[in-house]
Every structure is written in C-alpha cells, then in structure tokens.
Amino acid sequence: MVLHSVTRSHEENLERYEIWRKNPYSESVDELRDRVKGVSAKPFLETQPTLDALHCDIGNATEFYKIFQDEIGEVYSKVNPSREERRSWRTALDKQLRKMLRLKPVMRMNGNYARRLMTQEAAEAVCELVPTEERREALRELMRLYLQMKPVWRATCPSKECPDQLCRYSFNSQRFADLLGSAFKYRYNGK
C-alpha cells in the first residue's frame, strides 16, 4: 500500500495550474496532464508524493474503501470471488455507511467523502459487518495507526506542529506495514 503525502507548496500548485490553463508548450491533453501532475522531488518520510492534501485523502480513502469491501466479503479466505459477490459487498458497505454515518454512495471518491470515511467511527461502522472479532480488531488497529500518522504528513513542519506524533511515526509506520503484511497479506503480499 502506498500512502500519499503532501510535498508541493501552494506556489508550485499555482504554477502548475497556470501551465494547465495556458498550455504554453502546445501539448496534447495527455502530455499536459502528465506535466501538471508531475511529482515533487522532495523526499518526505517513506511516502509517495502526490498532488495536494485533497488528493492524498482521496487516494488513501479509496484504498481503505477497497479494504473494507474485502473484509466484509472475507476475501482472505476465498480464492477468486465473482464480480456479483464483490458487488454485493460494496452494496452492503454503502448501505452501512449511509445508515451509520449518513454517507451517500458516490460514483467517484471526493474529498468530503474521503475525510468522513477515514475516521474511527467509519471503521467501527464497517466492523459491524465483519464476521470475525480477529478481523475487526485488525481493521480497527489499521485505522487507528493511519489516523495517528496522518498529522505528520499533513503538516508543513511536523517537528513543530505535531512533535508527539512525529516521535511515534517510525514505530507506527512499521506496525502499519507489519499489519498490512500479515493480517492483510491477501491484498498486499510483497507490496
């Protein structure tokens, strides 16, 4: 699993926007999109840089949404679930999120949905649909670790803004990776 971090400043984003708007190099849409999307060169902990805070939230929430579906369907014990089975898990997840969090299903993940989905409350709602206690515990811990690490990569200067989380970051990220490699290895084996 790749966690997304914010590594581009507001000025850089404005520059990219101007390039997108004016297309000074007369590029095709795909080339232009590629140029604007570009990845910032500054390394940031052990995460992969992406566009901005909004897209970090969206990327991470999309991944968790898939994990939630897989856990509802007990994918860890199945070989190759059919499309119909997957659809039924998604329906169950959407229904539960609507009932518990008043989150209406969306065609494409957006920022508001992503931020509401990435909460301990959402994890608890999903856990009600997960059959075994062991899997529920793993899911809760995954979300808890994610929420503890998030302030660090969202901060402009983590050592000033969230020193406590920064101190625990190394341990938390290692535990997060271990959890993905053990409890969720059906999805992240060797990744």
Secondary structure by P-SEA (a helix, b strand, c coil): cbbbbbcccaaaaaaaaaaaacccccccaaaaaaaaacccccccccccccccaaaaaaaaaaaaaaaaaaaaacccccccccaaaaaaaaaaaaaaaaaaccccccccccaaaaaaaacaaaaaaaaaacccaaaaaaaaaaaaaaaaacccccccccccccaaaaaaaaaaaaaaaaaaacccccccccc
